[in-house]
Amino acid sequence: MRQFSKFSAMWRAALFRREVFIDVARNWRGIGVRYLLLLLIPAWLIGLITPTIRMNHVVNATAPRIFKDFPTITIVNGTATSDCQQPYIWNDPEGKPYFVFDTTGKVTKPSEVHAQMLMTSTEIVQENAFGQENRNALKEFPDTTINTAWFVSWFRLARNLMIPVGAPLMVLFSLAWRLLFALLLAAIGKGMCSAFRIWLPFPMLMRLAIVCMTGSILLDTLLWLANLPFVCGFSWFLQMLLTVGYMIFAINAIAKKWPGINLRRPTATARPSAATPPPLPATAMPEFPARAPRPRPPEEPPGADLFP
């Protein structure tokens, strides 16, 4: 019978409780996908709180301040118009020219005013640092009005969709990555079992590998909440080392609990099918006379073939 539930096993596994890993190996079933989901769902919900707060600050303060000088441009039937003085150059937060609006034809390329984007009356021209241009006709865009409120509305939409849409996508992506890592860790666990002179089936090693990820997932969540970008950049490496350490601890705990355990399934003995007739008893087998041994030719003395 299972001694620890999935919720109680979370904090106990993170604290290196030996009995948790023994219970996972002996009484749990499956490879631990539901346990991994219970770890990832709250981890991503908590981890996206800080980006949501930052995006809320962008919507309320940063975006209105950055785009306050952006001109009001109206696009109708693929034609752009504006009441601003043209050519109009909009600078980025660093004060560098980024966007140019000109319907007079004075500016034909963004690089002429050291910008990256140009909008004429009929098209948008983008130019990279290598001088390569990308032109898109405005008739491909729907009729709209581009101004400060338009940019703020897009940031507001990103903020509103970050948790309800972003969290499920990140959970699915993390689930796939963690399952691949569990496969690799279970294969490494096979070698660990040989070192400890025990034998455990692969599904059990997969289950142990997923439970061993508890500490690394909790640590990664705390690092994101603490807003440590330098540490978070190397968190994947820390997680791998920590998870391997948990795996060694778990297999060592099982080896001390059951020294020399071998959970190989016994091979089933072959049973005669109904269509196969039973073999005859030994008494009913016919007896044949023993064959007389063949006489061997006489041996020649050594050296006879040399002297005829």
N, C-alpha and C positions, 0 to 999 in steps of 0.2 A: 504494500500500500504506500502511496506517495506521502512523504512526510512534510514537504514544503510545497506551497502553492507557487504559481508563477510570480505573484506580486511579492510574497515574502522571500522568494529566492533571489530577487533582484538585489536588494541591499546586502543580503548575506553573502552572495557570490562576490560582490565587489569588495567585501571585507575579508576575503580569503577564508571563508568558513568551510572546513574540510567536509563536513557532513552534507553540505548542499551538493557538492560535486558527486559524492557517493550516491546520494538519492537520485540525482539526475541520471547517473549511469545505470542504476539498478531498477528504478521504478517509473521513470518517465518513458514516454513512447514517442515515435516519430523522430524527425530531425530538428525540431524546435523552431519551425517557421512562425507559429503563433506567438511564441515567446519573443522572437526577434521583432515582430510587429508591435508588440506591447512596449518594447524598448524604443523603437524608432518613432512611433506616432507622437508620444509626449515630448521626445527629444527635439523633434522638428517644430512642434507647436511652440515650445519654449524658445528654441533657437531663432524663430522668426519674429519674436516679440521686439527685439532690438532693431532689426531692419524696418519693421513697421513703424516704430516710433521715429526713426530717422526720416522715413519717407513722409510721415505726417508733418515733420518740421520743414521738409522741402516744399510740401504743398502750401503750408501756411505762411512761410517766411522766405525761403530761398528762391523758389521759382518766381513769385511775383517781383522780387527785387532784381533778378537776373533779366527777366523779359519785360521789364517795365518800359523800356525804350524801343521795343519791337513794334514796327508799324502795323497798322491794320490793313491786311491784304484780303481782297475778296476774289474768289475764283468761281466764275460762272461760265459753263459751257466751254471749259478749257482755256479761258482768257482771264488773266490776272490784272486787277486794277487796284490802285491805292491813291489816297489823297496826299501822301507824303512827298516831300521834295526829292527828286530823283536826279542822279543815282543816290540811293539811301544805303549807307554802310552801317551794319549792326556789329558791334564788337562783343567778344566773349567776356567772361568775368575777369580775364587777365588783361583786358584792354586791347587785344589783337583783333583785326578785322576777320570776321567769320562769314557773314552773310551779306549779300548785295542784292538790292532790288532795283531794277532799271528796265523800264519799258521804252526808253528813248533811243536805245541803240548805242549809247556812248560807251558802255562796258559790254564787251562780247565774251570775255573770259574772266573767271574769278582771279586768276593770277595777276591781272592788270592792276588790281587794287590790293594785292596780297591777301585775298580772301580764299575760302575753300568752297563756297557755294554761291551761285548766282541764279536769280529768278528773273526771267524776262516775262513778257506778256503771254508767251505760249509754251515755255519750257523751263525746266530746272537743269542747271549745269553744275556738275560736281567735278572737282579737279584735285587729284592727290599730289603728294610731294614730288612725284616723278613726272608730273605734267600730263598724266593720262586723264582724259575727260570721259564723263558719263552723262549723257543727255537723256532726259525723260520728258515726254510731252505732257502738258497739264491736262489734256483731254482724258488722260488715263486716271485722273483723280476725280473724286466726287466734288460737287459744288459745296464749298465751305468758306468760312471766314477765319483767317489765321490772325490771332492777336494774343495778348497776354493771357486772357481767360482760356484760350484754346490750349495753350501749353500746360496751364495749371490743371485743366480737366484731364489731360493724359496722365499726369503725375498722380492725380487723385484716383484714377481708374487703376493704376498700377498698385497704389497703396491698398485699395479695397480688395483687389484680387490676390494679394500676396499670400494671405493665410488660406482662404478657401480653395484657391487653385494651386498656389505654389507649394503648400504643404503636402497634398497628395502626390504631386509629381516628384518632389524630393524624397518622399517616403518610398515610392516605387523604385526610383533610381538607387537609393541607398540599400533597399532590400536586395536588388539584383547584385550590387557590388559586394554586399556582406555575404550573400550565399556563395559567390565565387571565392571569396576569401575563406569561407568556412570549408569549402572543398579542398583548397590548398592546405589549410591548417589541419584538416583531418588526415590528409596524406602525410604531412609531417608527423602527426600523432602516431601513425603506423611505425615510423622509425623510433619514436619515443617509447612505444610499447615494447619494441625489441630490446631497447636499452634497459628497460625495467623487467624484462623477462615475463611479460604477460601478453595476452592476445585479446583484443577487443574488436567487435564487428565495426564496419565502417559507418553505419547509421548512428551507432552510439558515439563514435568519435565526432561525427557531424554535430550531434546534439551537444556534446561537451564543448566543441569549438564555438557554437553560438552562445552558450551560456558564458563562456570565457570572454566574450566581447562586452559583457555588462560594464565592467570597469572602464574600458576605453570609451564607450559611448557616453557614459556619465561624465567622464573627464572632458571629452570634446564639447559636450553641452555647457559645462561650466566655463570652459575657455571662451566660447562664443559669447556667453553672458558677461564675462569679465572684459570683453572687447580687447583681447590681446592679439593684434593682427600678426605680430612676428611669431608668436608661439603657435597660432592657428595655422600658419603656413607650413609648419612642420608637424602638425597634429597627426597626420596620417602615419608618419614614421613612428611617433610615440605610441600610437594606437597599436601598430603591428608588434612593437617590442613588448608592450604591456600584455597584449593578448597571448603572445607566445609564452610569456612568463606565467600567465594564468593556466595555460594548457599544460605546462610542465608540472605545475602545482597539482592540478586535477589528476593527472595520470599517476603522479607519485602518491597521492592520497589513495587512489584505488589499489595501487600495487601494495601499499602497506596494509590496507584493509583485507585484501584477498591476495596474498603472495602466490605468484605462479598461476593466476587465474587464466583459464583458457575457455573462451565462450564460442569455440567453433561448433557448428551444428553437426551432430553425428550423422554420418552417411547412412542412408536407409539400405537394408539388405534387400537384394533382389528377390522378389516373390514370383513363383511360377504362375503364369497366366492360365486362364481356364481352357484356352485353346491348346496349350502345350500338354501332351500326355505325360503322366508321371513316369519317372524312370523305373525300370524293372529292378526287382530286388536282386541281390547278389547270387542267391541260390538259383534264380531262373536264367541266369546268363549261361550260354553254352560254353563248355570247356573244350579247348583245343590242345592237342598234344604239343609238348614243348619241342622246339626246333633243335635238332642236334647241331652242335658247333662245327664249323667248317675246319678241316685240318689245315694247319699252317705248313708252308713249304719249309724244308730243312734249311737251316741257316748255314751260309757258306763261311769258311774261315776267313779271317781278315787278310786282305792282300790277294785273294783268289782272282779278283778281276784284273790284277796287274800281271800275274804270271799264268798264262793259259796252260 
